[in-house]
Amino acid sequence: MSITVIIKTRKMINTNFIKDIIIKTYIKLICLVFCLALLSCGNEELKKGEIEEQLRDLQELGTSEYVLNKIIIAEDNQWYTIGDRKVVITMTASLKAGVDFSEIKLIEIDNESKIITLQVPNSKIILLDIKPEDIKYDFVKVSSTRSEFSNKELNDIQILGEKNIQEKIKELNILNDADKNAQLFLKNWLNSMGFNQIKFI
């Protein structure tokens, strides 16, 4: 079978994505600020411990999301066959990247200058989701002299599409976007706790 793959990529436009993340953690943030206020007369280690605990609670947090629209055209017209077969499959995939916040390291906290230094791990893909209802057979053509596509053949074509998405991840720049959004979230989060300067190393 000769298979031609065409991929179309569309980035999900969600200007409120970071805002949504902040809202989801808003209650935790209020609790943290309250705890830090109570501990303000304590030492730095207690404050550092509170921040680290909150980061661990966040765990993996998606900070960038793409929607990929893929078209797969599969043709089977070998020279030794009589007639041809062709199928066009479209699929929509949700791709989410983020940071494991439990792996963030607090390098230094300067309470007097309100400066905090963090070491943030690189983002990674945390979700690649293709729902069965998002896979559609838009066109199927089989000559009368040929057999229909088997379930195995159609499944193999779908797997090819999924592999193609994984191969295209680096080209999509989603990991870089996730890194930037993670830093933006941390800046907003830590600014609300009173830190004036957040450094990333």
N, CA, C and O of each residue as an XYZ file, in Angstrom:
804
protein
N       0.849     -1.197      0.000
C       0.000      0.000      0.000
C       0.881      1.242      0.000
O       1.798      1.374      0.811
N       0.583      2.148     -0.926
C       1.304      3.420     -0.977
C       0.515      4.449     -0.178
O      -0.643      4.727     -0.490
N       1.139      5.011      0.847
C       0.421      5.914      1.748
C       1.010      7.313      1.673
O       2.216      7.508      1.826
N       0.142      8.275      1.435
C       0.530      9.677      1.455
C      -0.104     10.336      2.669
O      -1.309     10.213      2.885
N       0.695     11.030      3.459
C       0.176     11.671      4.671
C       0.281     13.183      4.534
O       1.347     13.723      4.236
N      -0.841     13.854      4.757
C      -0.873     15.316      4.780
C      -1.283     15.740      6.182
O      -2.287     15.257      6.705
N      -0.521     16.636      6.795
C      -0.861     17.097      8.145
C      -1.133     18.590      8.134
O      -0.365     19.376      7.580
N      -2.235     18.962      8.754
C      -2.556     20.369      8.969
C      -2.589     20.606     10.467
O      -3.210     19.847     11.212
N      -1.924     21.655     10.900
C      -1.821     21.925     12.332
C      -2.459     23.262     12.669
O      -2.205     24.270     12.009
N      -3.279     23.259     13.690
C      -3.888     24.496     14.174
C      -3.661     24.599     15.668
O      -4.025     23.696     16.421
N      -3.063     25.691     16.097
C      -2.855     25.917     17.523
C      -4.145     26.421     18.152
O      -4.783     27.341     17.641
N      -4.516     25.811     19.256
C      -5.704     26.275     19.975
C      -5.472     27.692     20.476
O      -4.520     27.945     21.214
N      -6.327     28.604     20.084
C      -6.217     29.987     20.546
C      -7.028     30.123     21.819
O      -8.258     30.144     21.786
N      -6.344     30.213     22.919
C      -7.009     30.317     24.219
C      -6.267     31.352     25.038
O      -5.355     31.021     25.795
N      -6.662     32.600     24.885
C      -5.957     33.687     25.571
C      -6.147     33.624     27.077
O      -5.414     34.272     27.825
N      -7.125     32.847     27.527
C      -7.391     32.744     28.961
C      -6.776     31.491     29.568
O      -7.112     31.119     30.693
N      -5.866     30.827     28.825
C      -5.342     29.548     29.307
C      -4.617     29.703     30.637
O      -4.855     28.941     31.573
N      -3.721     30.705     30.718
C      -2.993     30.918     31.964
C      -3.941     31.396     33.050
O      -3.805     31.007     34.210
N      -4.905     32.241     32.680
C      -5.884     32.712     33.658
C      -6.673     31.537     34.229
O      -6.961     31.500     35.426
N      -7.021     30.577     33.370
C      -7.760     29.400     33.835
C      -6.941     28.607     34.840
O      -7.474     28.117     35.836
N      -5.636     28.480     34.576
C      -4.760     27.753     35.488
C      -4.722     28.442     36.849
O      -4.799     27.796     37.894
N      -4.601     29.780     36.810
C      -4.525     30.536     38.065
C      -5.818     30.393     38.863
O      -5.791     30.252     40.085
N      -6.951     30.430     38.160
C      -8.238     30.290     38.854
C      -8.338     28.933     39.532
O      -8.838     28.831     40.653
N      -7.860     27.885     38.853
C      -7.946     26.535     39.413
C      -7.140     26.395     40.697
O      -7.462     25.574     41.556
N      -6.088     27.204     40.822
C      -5.237     27.108     42.015
C      -5.474     28.275     42.975
O      -4.728     28.462     43.936
N      -6.517     29.052     42.706
C      -6.751     30.274     43.482
C      -6.996     29.975     44.960
O      -6.465     30.656     45.837
N      -7.794     28.963     45.222
C      -8.104     28.628     46.617
C      -6.832     28.215     47.352
O      -6.603     28.623     48.491
N      -6.001     27.396     46.685
C      -4.734     26.988     47.302
C      -3.852     28.204     47.571
O      -3.169     28.288     48.592
N      -3.887     29.137     46.634
C      -3.051     30.330     46.767
C      -3.470     31.161     47.970
O      -2.621     31.650     48.716
N      -4.776     31.324     48.161
C      -5.269     32.082     49.316
C      -4.807     31.428     50.615
O      -4.360     32.101     51.543
N      -4.925     30.099     50.658
C      -4.497     29.364     51.859
C      -3.005     29.556     52.099
O      -2.564     29.722     53.236
N      -2.228     29.532     51.004
C      -0.783     29.674     51.139
C      -0.414     31.058     51.653
O       0.414     31.194     52.553
N      -1.040     32.096     51.069
C      -0.739     33.466     51.504
C      -1.088     33.639     52.977
O      -0.361     34.298     53.720
N      -2.202     33.046     53.394
C      -2.611     33.125     54.796
C      -1.581     32.449     55.692
O      -1.207     32.978     56.739
N      -1.123     31.262     55.262
C      -0.119     30.532     56.052
C       1.183     31.317     56.141
O       1.815     31.377     57.196
N       1.579     31.921     55.017
C       2.835     32.673     55.010
C       2.733     33.919     55.889
O       3.711     34.334     56.511
N       1.549     34.500     55.930
C       1.368     35.667     56.803
C       1.553     35.273     58.261
O       2.140     36.015     59.049
N       1.048     34.101     58.607
C       1.199     33.621     59.981
C       2.650     33.280     60.297
O       3.096     33.374     61.440
N       3.373     32.880     59.250
C       4.756     32.452     59.464
C       5.767     33.571     59.219
O       6.977     33.354     59.279
N       5.253     34.769     58.942
C       6.164     35.856     58.567
C       7.185     36.170     59.650
O       8.264     36.693     59.369
N       6.836     35.850     60.878
C       7.782     36.110     61.957
C       8.713     34.913     62.169
O       9.594     34.951     63.028
N       8.514     33.845     61.378
C       9.351     32.651     61.514
C      10.598     32.767     60.668
O      10.947     33.853     60.207
N      11.263     31.657     60.467
C      12.503     31.706     59.698
C      12.239     31.408     58.229
O      11.129     31.047     57.840
N      13.285     31.567     57.424
C      13.176     31.406     55.979
C      12.874     29.974     55.583
O      12.155     29.750     54.609
N      13.395     29.006     56.302
C      13.208     27.609     55.940
C      11.745     27.215     55.978
O      11.286     26.440     55.139
N      10.999     27.750     56.956
C       9.574     27.436     57.018
C       8.854     27.987     55.793
O       8.013     27.303     55.209
N       9.167     29.183     55.411
C       8.534     29.794     54.251
C       8.890     29.027     52.985
O       8.034     28.785     52.134
N      10.128     28.656     52.870
C      10.573     27.888     51.714
C       9.848     26.554     51.661
O       9.442     26.098     50.592
N       9.689     25.934     52.822
C       8.998     24.653     52.882
C       7.548     24.768     52.450
O       7.029     23.872     51.785
N       6.883     25.865     52.822
C       5.489     26.065     52.428
C       5.359     26.196     50.914
O       4.450     25.629     50.309
N       6.268     26.941     50.314
C       6.228     27.123     48.864
C       6.479     25.799     48.157
O       5.775     25.455     47.207
N       7.474     25.060     48.615
C       7.789     23.773     47.999
C       6.619     22.804     48.111
O       6.351     22.035     47.188
N       5.933     22.843     49.230
C       4.777     21.956     49.419
C       3.668     22.292     48.426
O       3.049     21.394     47.855
N       3.418     23.585     48.220
C       2.390     23.992     47.267
C       2.762     23.592     45.842
O       1.897     23.177     45.070
N       4.032     23.711     45.491
C       4.479     23.313     44.159
C       4.306     21.815     43.955
O       3.925     21.372     42.872
N       4.583     21.039     44.991
C       4.397     19.583     44.893
C       2.926     19.243     44.698
O       2.591     18.302     43.978
N       2.048     20.008     45.338
C       0.613     19.758     45.203
C       0.126     20.002     43.774
O      -0.808     19.346     43.313
N       0.759     20.944     43.079
C       0.358     21.231     41.706
C       0.713     20.085     40.773
O      -0.002     19.830     39.803
N       1.818     19.386     41.058
C       2.287     18.246     40.269
C       2.415     18.650     38.802
O       2.958     19.711     38.496
N       1.913     17.800     37.888
C       2.017     18.133     36.471
C       0.906     19.106     36.087
O      -0.279     18.817     36.249
N       1.313     20.250     35.581
C       0.348     21.282     35.225
C       0.501     21.621     33.748
O       1.562     22.063     33.307
N      -0.583     21.405     32.982
C      -0.537     21.735     31.565
C      -0.473     23.237     31.365
O      -1.300     23.971     31.905
N       0.500     23.699     30.596
C       0.663     25.135     30.388
C       0.599     25.524     28.911
O       0.731     26.702     28.579
N       0.398     24.556     28.029
C       0.228     24.857     26.611
C      -0.593     23.746     25.978
O      -0.399     22.568     26.278
N      -1.503     24.127     25.108
C      -2.380     23.134     24.494
C      -2.570     23.442     23.016
O      -2.847     24.578     22.633
N      -2.419     22.415     22.197
C      -2.630     22.539     20.759
C      -3.755     21.603     20.345
O      -3.989     20.570     20.973
N      -4.440     21.979     19.287
C      -5.357     21.065     18.617
C      -4.805     20.829     17.216
O      -4.566     21.776     16.466
N      -4.606     19.573     16.874
C      -4.043     19.222     15.577
C      -5.125     18.620     14.696
O      -5.802     17.672     15.092
N      -5.284     19.167     13.512
C      -6.183     18.600     12.517
C      -5.341     17.871     11.480
O      -4.499     18.476     10.817
N      -5.567     16.593     11.346
C      -4.748     15.780     10.445
C      -5.616     15.143      9.367
O      -6.714     14.654      9.633
N      -5.099     15.162      8.153
C      -5.730     14.461      7.035
C      -4.782     13.364      6.576
O      -3.614     13.623      6.287
N      -5.284     12.149      6.512
C      -4.475     11.018      6.057
C      -5.095     10.483      4.774
O      -6.261     10.089      4.755
N      -4.318     10.471      3.718
C      -4.765      9.924      2.438
C      -3.978      8.643      2.178
O      -2.753      8.673      2.065
N      -4.679      7.535      2.086
C      -4.034      6.239      1.853
C      -4.522      5.672      0.525
O      -5.723      5.517      0.307
N      -3.580      5.366     -0.353
C      -3.909      4.811     -1.663
C      -3.211      3.472     -1.852
O      -2.039      3.311     -1.512
N      -3.943      2.528     -2.393
C      -3.391      1.199     -2.674
C      -3.647      0.898     -4.149
O      -4.694      0.365     -4.518
N      -2.684      1.244     -4.972
C      -2.837      1.047     -6.423
C      -1.554      0.462     -7.010
O      -0.972      1.012     -7.945
N      -1.136     -0.648     -6.449
C       0.085     -1.304     -6.904
C      -0.078     -1.801     -8.347
O      -1.184     -2.089     -8.803
N       1.045     -1.891     -9.041
C       1.013     -2.256    -10.456
C       0.455     -3.658    -10.693
O      -0.103     -3.942    -11.753
N       0.610     -4.522     -9.707
C       0.189     -5.911     -9.886
C      -1.274     -6.137     -9.515
O      -1.742     -7.275     -9.549
N      -2.006     -5.082     -9.162
C      -3.420     -5.225     -8.803
C      -4.305     -4.668     -9.911
O      -3.883     -3.824    -10.701
N      -5.524     -5.153     -9.953
C      -6.508     -4.648    -10.906
C      -7.494     -3.770    -10.132
O      -8.206     -4.245     -9.248
N      -7.521     -2.497    -10.478
C      -8.345     -1.566     -9.720
C      -7.555     -0.977     -8.557
O      -6.434     -1.394     -8.269
N      -8.155     -0.017     -7.911
C      -7.446      0.629     -6.801
C      -8.356      0.793     -5.587
O      -9.568      0.586     -5.652
N      -7.728      1.169     -4.487
C      -8.438      1.447     -3.236
C      -7.904      2.766     -2.680
O      -6.711      3.058     -2.759
N      -8.800      3.535     -2.130
C      -8.384      4.818     -1.568
C      -9.269      5.160     -0.380
O     -10.481      4.948     -0.413
N      -8.650      5.693      0.674
C      -9.403      6.130      1.846
C      -8.817      7.450      2.346
O      -7.600      7.636      2.374
N      -9.700      8.353      2.736
C      -9.286      9.630      3.325
C      -9.828      9.676      4.749
O     -11.037      9.610      4.971
N      -8.916      9.792      5.704
C      -9.282      9.809      7.120
C      -8.883     11.158      7.711
O      -7.771     11.636      7.488
N      -9.781     11.759      8.453
C      -9.436     12.977      9.192
C      -9.514     12.673     10.684
O     -10.400     11.951     11.141
N      -8.583     13.229     11.420
C      -8.589     13.045     12.868
C      -8.198     14.346     13.558
O      -7.424     15.144     13.030
N      -8.744     14.535     14.732
C      -8.425     15.699     15.558
C      -7.782     15.217     16.846
O      -8.338     14.378     17.555
N      -6.610     15.751     17.140
C      -5.871     15.335     18.335
C      -5.652     16.526     19.256
O      -5.371     17.635     18.802
N      -5.784     16.285     20.546
C      -5.466     17.298     21.559
C      -4.095     16.981     22.132
O      -3.834     15.865     22.579
N      -3.237     17.967     22.110
C      -1.865     17.794     22.578
C      -1.606     18.808     23.679
O      -1.747     20.012     23.468
N      -1.229     18.325     24.846
C      -1.001     19.218     25.983
C       0.406     19.001     26.535
O       0.846     17.866     26.721
N       1.097     20.101     26.792
C       2.441     20.050     27.376
C       2.450     20.836     28.675
O       1.654     21.755     28.865
N       3.354     20.466     29.562
C       3.425     21.167     30.839
C       4.665     20.796     31.621
O       5.534     20.065     31.144
N       4.726     21.315     32.827
C       5.884     21.140     33.706
C       5.469     20.338     34.927
O       4.367     20.510     35.447
N       6.348     19.468     35.381
C       6.130     18.771     36.650
C       6.604     19.702     37.762
O       7.799     19.788     38.047
N       5.660     20.394     38.384
C       6.001     21.408     39.380
C       6.615     20.802     40.640
O       7.268     21.501     41.414
N       6.406     19.508     40.845
C       7.005     18.872     42.023
C       8.519     18.763     41.886
O       9.216     18.515     42.870
N       9.040     18.950     40.652
C      10.481     18.863     40.415
C      11.161     20.233     40.435
O      12.375     20.325     40.254
N      10.388     21.289     40.654
C      10.979     22.628     40.728
C      11.811     22.752     42.003
O      11.379     22.344     43.081
N      12.997     23.314     41.866
C      13.889     23.491     43.016
C      13.974     24.973     43.382
O      14.226     25.822     42.527
N      13.763     25.263     44.649
C      13.938     26.622     45.154
C      15.401     26.800     45.534
O      15.868     26.232     46.521
N      16.110     27.583     44.757
C      17.546     27.762     44.967
C      17.819     28.762     46.086
O      18.675     28.533     46.940
N      17.085     29.870     46.073
C      17.359     30.916     47.073
C      16.120     31.787     47.281
O      15.390     32.087     46.336
N      15.897     32.184     48.528
C      14.829     33.128     48.863
C      15.431     34.275     49.670
O      16.034     34.061     50.721
N      15.259     35.489     49.164
C      15.714     36.691     49.867
C      14.469     37.444     50.322
O      13.844     38.162     49.541
N      14.117     37.273     51.592
C      12.893     37.880     52.111
C      12.983     39.402     52.189
O      11.980     40.096     52.027
N      14.178     39.916     52.436
C      14.328     41.369     52.565
C      14.140     42.062     51.218
O      13.431     43.064     51.115
N      14.785     41.515     50.188
C      14.689     42.116     48.853
C      13.507     41.586     48.056
O      13.215     42.069     46.962
N      12.825     40.581     48.617
C      11.680     39.961     47.936
C      12.086     39.372     46.587
O      11.425     39.575     45.568
N      13.201     38.632     46.619
C      13.706     37.981     45.406
C      13.719     36.473     45.632
O      14.154     36.002     46.683
N      13.246     35.722     44.651
C      13.253     34.267     44.747
C      13.869     33.696     43.469
O      13.582     34.166     42.368
N      14.715     32.682     43.627
C      15.392     32.052     42.495
C      14.943     30.599     42.386
O      14.994     29.846     43.359
N      14.500     30.213     41.182
C      13.967     28.873     40.957
C      14.711     28.167     39.834
O      15.213     28.792     38.900
N      14.766     26.855     39.952
C      15.252     26.015     38.851
C      14.057     25.191     38.371
O      13.555     24.325     39.087
N      13.612     25.476     37.149
C      12.393     24.858     36.619
C      12.763     23.807     35.574
O      13.537     24.100     34.662
N      12.225     22.587     35.687
C      12.524     21.548     34.695
C      11.904     21.891     33.344
O      10.968     22.686     33.265
N      12.431     21.288     32.290
C      11.879     21.508     30.958
C      10.481     20.897     30.848
O      10.156     19.914     31.513
N       9.682     21.499     30.003
C       8.337     20.977     29.774
C       8.396     19.654     29.019
O       9.383     19.340     28.353
N       7.328     18.897     29.140
C       7.204     17.626     28.422
C       5.750     17.430     28.011
O       4.852     18.095     28.526
N       5.535     16.522     27.090
C       4.179     16.204     26.658
C       3.508     15.387     27.752
O       4.025     14.349     28.163
N       2.356     15.857     28.222
C       1.656     15.136     29.287
C       0.339     14.537     28.796
O      -0.301     13.767     29.513
N      -0.065     14.891     27.575
C      -1.296     14.305     27.049
C      -1.308     14.367     25.525
O      -1.075     15.420     24.932
N      -1.581     13.235     24.909
C      -1.865     13.159     23.474
C      -3.144     12.350     23.351
O      -3.138     11.131     23.524
N      -4.235     13.030     23.053
C      -5.553     12.395     23.111
C      -6.251     12.484     21.759
O      -6.461     13.571     21.220
N      -6.605     11.322     21.225
C      -7.399     11.246     19.999
C      -8.629     10.408     20.320
O      -8.536      9.189     20.460
N      -9.760     11.051     20.435
C     -10.989     10.344     20.781
C     -11.528      9.594     19.559
O     -11.399     10.078     18.434
N     -12.126      8.427     19.767
C     -12.687      7.656     18.649
C     -13.662      8.472     17.800
O     -13.698      8.327     16.578
N     -14.453      9.335     18.453
C     -15.434     10.127     17.704
C     -14.785     11.237     16.879
O     -15.440     11.855     16.040
N     -13.484     11.490     17.123
C     -12.765     12.506     16.357
C     -12.001     11.914     15.184
O     -11.205     12.601     14.545
N     -12.244     10.633     14.899
C     -11.659      9.970     13.731
C     -12.791      9.709     12.740
O     -13.733      8.976     13.040
N     -12.689     10.312     11.563
C     -13.777     10.208     10.586
C     -13.235      9.722      9.242
O     -12.152     10.110      8.802
N     -14.028      8.864      8.611
C     -13.701      8.374      7.276
C     -14.483      9.227      6.275
O     -15.663      8.988      6.015
N     -13.802     10.216      5.726
C     -14.473     11.170      4.851
C     -14.708     10.625      3.447
O     -15.646     11.027      2.758
N     -13.846      9.707      3.039
C     -13.968      9.201      1.666
C     -13.364      7.808      1.593
O     -12.235      7.583      2.029
N     -14.127      6.877      1.036
C     -13.631      5.515      0.811
C     -14.038      5.100     -0.599
O     -15.215      5.143     -0.958
N     -13.055      4.702     -1.382
C     -13.319      4.249     -2.744
C     -12.594      2.931     -2.970
O     -11.377      2.844     -2.802
N     -13.347      1.909     -3.353
C     -12.774      0.586     -3.607
C     -13.342      0.064     -4.923
O     -14.558     -0.034     -5.090
N     -12.456     -0.267     -5.847
C     -12.904     -0.824     -7.126
C     -13.600     -2.159     -6.907
O     -13.340     -2.856     -5.926
N     -14.482     -2.502     -7.827
C     -15.245     -3.745     -7.694
C     -14.353     -4.974     -7.731
O     -14.743     -6.045     -7.266
N     -13.155     -4.822     -8.283
C     -12.233     -5.956     -8.374
C     -11.345     -6.091     -7.135
O     -10.520     -7.001     -7.052
N     -11.517     -5.197     -6.193
C     -10.678     -5.203     -4.995
C     -11.528     -5.472     -3.759
O     -12.741     -5.263     -3.759
N     -10.861     -5.940     -2.710
C     -11.547     -6.184     -1.439
C     -11.589     -4.895     -0.623
O     -10.762     -4.003     -0.815
N     -12.549     -4.804      0.280
C     -12.665     -3.637      1.150
C     -11.462     -3.559      2.098
O     -10.785     -4.559      2.340
N     -11.208     -2.368      2.626
C     -10.164     -2.219      3.637
C     -10.560     -3.023      4.874
O     -11.689     -2.932      5.355
N      -9.621     -3.803      5.373
C      -9.887     -4.565      6.595
C      -9.757     -3.644      7.810
O      -9.171     -2.565      7.725
N     -10.307     -4.082      8.930
C     -10.176     -3.305     10.168
C      -8.716     -3.118     10.545
O      -8.324     -2.063     11.043
N      -7.911     -4.154     10.303
C      -6.478     -4.067     10.622
C      -5.804     -3.008      9.757
O      -4.988     -2.231     10.253
N      -6.137     -2.970      8.477
C      -5.530     -1.977      7.592
C      -5.909     -0.558      8.020
O      -5.060      0.333      8.063
N      -7.179     -0.361      8.333
C      -7.619      0.966      8.770
C      -6.966      1.361     10.090
O      -6.600      2.519     10.294
N      -6.825      0.381     10.985
C      -6.168      0.652     12.271
C      -4.700      1.012     12.066
O      -4.177      1.907     12.729
N      -4.033      0.310     11.142
C      -2.620      0.602     10.846
C      -2.465      2.020     10.297
O      -1.488      2.705     10.602
N      -3.429      2.455      9.491
C      -3.379      3.811      8.936
C      -3.537      4.843     10.052
O      -2.850      5.864     10.065
N      -4.446      4.569     10.985
C      -4.635      5.474     12.127
C      -3.369      5.563     12.974
O      -2.981      6.645     13.415
N      -2.725      4.407     13.199
C      -1.484      4.386     13.981
C      -0.414      5.222     13.293
O       0.356      5.923     13.948
N      -0.374      5.139     11.958
C       0.577      5.946     11.199
C       0.334      7.429     11.451
O       1.279      8.204     11.593
N      -0.940      7.820     11.505
C      -1.269      9.217     11.785
C      -0.810      9.649     13.163
O      -0.290     10.753     13.324
N      -0.997      8.787     14.168
C      -0.563      9.106     15.530
C       0.957      9.239     15.603
O       1.473     10.133     16.273
N       1.668      8.354     14.917
C       3.137      8.426     14.900
C       3.600      9.718     14.242
O       4.575     10.335     14.671
N       2.885     10.117     13.194
C       3.249     11.343     12.502
C       3.103     12.552     13.413
O       3.918     13.473     13.364
N       2.062     12.550     14.249
C       1.875     13.637     15.217
C       3.052     13.692     16.181
O       3.586     14.768     16.452
N       3.460     12.528     16.702
C       4.577     12.472     17.647
C       5.866     12.970     17.009
O       6.678     13.624     17.663
N       6.052     12.654     15.714
C       7.254     13.094     15.008
C       7.252     14.608     14.778
O       8.311     15.223     14.657
N       6.066     15.199     14.719
C       5.949     16.628     14.426
C       5.998     17.505     15.675
O       5.976     18.732     15.570
N       6.064     16.889     16.851
C       5.979     17.652     18.101
C       7.055     18.736     18.180
O       6.768     19.872     18.560
N       8.296     18.386     17.822
C       9.384     19.359     17.909
C       9.145     20.550     16.983
O       9.516     21.679     17.305
N       8.527     20.293     15.840
C       8.286     21.366     14.881
C       7.173     22.309     15.339
O       7.104     23.455     14.894
N       6.311     21.829     16.221
C       5.152     22.622     16.638
C       5.494     23.706     17.652
O       4.710     24.632     17.862
N       6.660     23.595     18.282
C       7.105     24.591     19.267
C       6.262     24.587     20.540
O       6.300     25.544     21.315
N       5.504     23.519     20.756
C       4.616     23.472     21.918
C       5.394     23.426     23.229
O       4.947     23.980     24.233
N       6.568     22.763     23.230
C       7.347     22.671     24.468
C       7.908     24.035     24.867
O       7.937     24.375     26.050
N       8.353     24.817     23.878
C       8.842     26.167     24.185
C       7.715     27.043     24.731
O       7.912     27.810     25.673
N       6.535     26.917     24.128
C       5.382     27.673     24.623
C       5.044     27.276     26.053
O       4.733     28.124     26.889
N       5.108     25.971     26.325
C       4.794     25.482     27.672
C       5.794     26.017     28.692
O       5.415     26.375     29.808
N       7.081     26.074     28.309
C       8.110     26.630     29.202
C       7.806     28.094     29.536
O       7.858     28.502     30.697
N       7.489     28.873     28.501
C       7.208     30.301     28.707
C       5.967     30.499     29.575
O       5.949     31.350     30.464
N       4.930     29.702     29.307
C       3.694     29.840     30.078
C       3.874     29.407     31.530
O       3.263     29.972     32.437
N       4.724     28.393     31.739
C       5.001     27.950     33.113
C       5.688     29.067     33.895
O       5.358     29.314     35.055
N       6.645     29.740     33.255
C       7.331     30.851     33.922
C       6.369     32.010     34.180
O       6.442     32.665     35.219
N       5.465     32.259     33.224
C       4.481     33.326     33.409
C       3.563     33.014     34.583
O       3.253     33.889     35.392
N       3.129     31.755     34.670
C       2.279     31.348     35.786
C       3.008     31.530     37.115
O       2.443     32.063     38.069
N       4.272     31.083     37.174
C       5.046     31.189     38.411
C       5.259     32.645     38.813
O       5.195     32.986     39.994
N       5.514     33.504     37.823
C       5.699     34.926     38.127
C       4.431     35.517     38.736
O       4.489     36.214     39.750
N       3.286     35.238     38.115
C       2.015     35.757     38.647
C       1.738     35.211     40.039
O       1.282     35.926     40.932
N       2.023     33.936     40.197
C       1.758     33.246     41.463
C       2.610     33.826     42.586
O       2.110     34.137     43.668
N       3.918     33.966     42.307
C       4.852     34.439     43.328
C       4.737     35.948     43.555
O       4.968     36.426     44.666
N       4.383     36.697     42.510
C       4.132     38.136     42.688
C       3.002     38.370     43.675
O       3.070     39.279     44.502
N       1.961     37.546     43.589
C       0.818     37.705     44.488
C       1.174     37.354     45.920
O       0.442     37.692     46.849
N       2.318     36.664     46.101
C       2.780     36.315     47.444
C       3.750     37.353     47.989
O       4.256     37.217     49.103
N       4.013     38.408     47.184
C       4.846     39.489     47.677
C       6.248     39.543     47.112
O       7.007     40.452     47.446
N       6.619     38.584     46.254
C       7.960     38.613     45.660
C       7.973     39.594     44.490
O       7.105     39.550     43.618
N       8.968     40.476     44.485
C       9.071     41.494     43.445
C       9.879     41.030     42.244
O       9.689     41.522     41.131
N      10.776     40.088     42.470
C      11.632     39.613     41.385
C      11.740     38.095     41.444
O      12.062     37.524     42.486
N      11.466     37.451     40.316
C      11.560     35.993     40.222
C      12.624     35.658     39.188
O      12.523     36.061     38.029
N      13.637     34.925     39.607
C      14.732     34.542     38.716
C      14.626     33.057     38.376
O      14.321     32.230     39.235
N      14.884     32.735     37.105
C      14.879     31.344     36.655
C      16.269     30.973     36.164
O      16.897     31.720     35.413
N      16.741     29.810     36.597
C      18.060     29.353     36.150
C      17.924     27.967     35.542
O      18.916     27.387     35.098
